[in-house]
């Protein structure tokens, strides 16, 4: 029975840590330091399209 309580306690601890870090990252979303994954998902509408050179 002690192993079950320990497992539940550790899983609740890990879940709360995940939630804490997730909310902290979402709150600091507009800062200068973004992850490459977030940058890769941004639309490319900021870039100016370049015309291909025709021969």
FIFIPA-265239 format. One line per 2 residues: their letters; for each residue x, y, z of N, C-alpha, C. Coordinates in steps of 0.02 Angstrom, whole numbers. Atoms other than C-alpha are relative to their C-alpha. Layout:
N
A) X,Y,Z,X,Y,Z,X,Y,Z ~ ...
END
This chain:
55
XX) 41,-60,0,0,0,0,43,63,0 ~ -44,-58,-1,146,118,33,27,16,-69
XX) -26,-11,67,209,94,-144,-53,37,-42 ~ 54,-34,36,40,148,-213,-4,73,19
XX) 1,-70,-22,40,306,-108,60,39,-26 ~ -60,-32,26,218,345,-160,-6,14,-75
XX) 10,-8,72,174,320,-344,-49,56,-14 ~ 49,-53,9,22,433,-331,30,67,18
XX) -32,-63,-20,122,566,-239,49,24,-54 ~ -49,-19,50,262,565,-368,-33,21,-66
XX) 35,-19,62,142,570,-515,-35,67,7 ~ 30,-66,-11,49,717,-439,52,55,1
XX) -55,-48,-2,214,805,-408,25,15,-71 ~ -22,-11,69,270,780,-588,-52,37,-42
XX) 53,-35,37,101,836,-656,-3,73,19 ~ 2,-70,-21,104,994,-552,61,38,-25
XX) -59,-33,27,283,1033,-606,-9,14,-75 ~ 12,-11,71,234,1010,-788,-48,58,-10
XX) 48,-54,6,85,1125,-766,32,68,18 ~ -34,-61,-21,191,1255,-676,46,26,-55
XX) -47,-21,53,326,1257,-811,-37,19,-64 ~ 39,-16,60,196,1257,-951,-31,69,6
XX) 31,-65,-8,104,1406,-880,52,56,2 ~ -53,-50,-1,267,1498,-848,26,15,-70
XX) -23,-10,69,322,1473,-1028,-53,37,-41 ~ 53,-33,37,153,1527,-1097,-6,74,21
XX) 3,-69,-23,159,1685,-990,57,41,-30 ~ -58,-34,28,332,1729,-1057,5,-10,-75
XX) 0,15,71,282,1693,-1235,24,59,-43 ~ -15,-58,41,307,1870,-1298,70,29,13
XX) -68,-24,-13,486,1886,-1238,44,-12,-60 ~ -47,6,56,638,1891,-1350,20,-72,-13
XX) -25,69,7,689,1711,-1318,-59,-47,-13 ~ 51,49,18,573,1594,-1411,35,-64,-22
XX) -30,63,20,603,1413,-1450,-1,-6,-76 ~ 0,10,72,648,1358,-1626,-63,-33,-26
XX) 62,32,21,492,1252,-1632,-55,51,-10 ~ 51,-52,9,382,1405,-1607,16,43,-59
XX) -19,-40,58,480,1502,-1736,-15,-36,-65 ~ 12,38,60,460,1362,-1862,-74,-3,-18
XX) 72,4,13,271,1364,-1844,-31,67,-19 ~ 27,-65,17,252,1549,-1879,-12,5,-75
XX) 10,-7,72,178,1596,-2046,54,44,-31 ~ -53,-36,35,296,1668,-2175,-25,64,-32
XX) 27,-60,31,190,1820,-2213,42,62,14 ~ -43,-57,-14,322,1936,-2139,53,7,-54
XX) -52,-1,50,447,1889,-2273,-27,29,-66 ~ 20,-26,66,443,1976,-2442,14,-54,-51
XX) -12,52,50,420,1854,-2585,50,23,-53 ~ -49,-16,52,560,1848,-2712,-21,-34,-65
XX) 16,28,66,528,1823,-2896,58,-41,-26 ~ -51,42,29,620,1684,-2981,26,32,-65
XX) -30,-28,60,739,1737,-3117,-16,-46,-60 ~ 16,40,60,681,1681,-3289,53,14,-53
X) -50,-6,53,802,1649,-3430,-32,2,-68
END
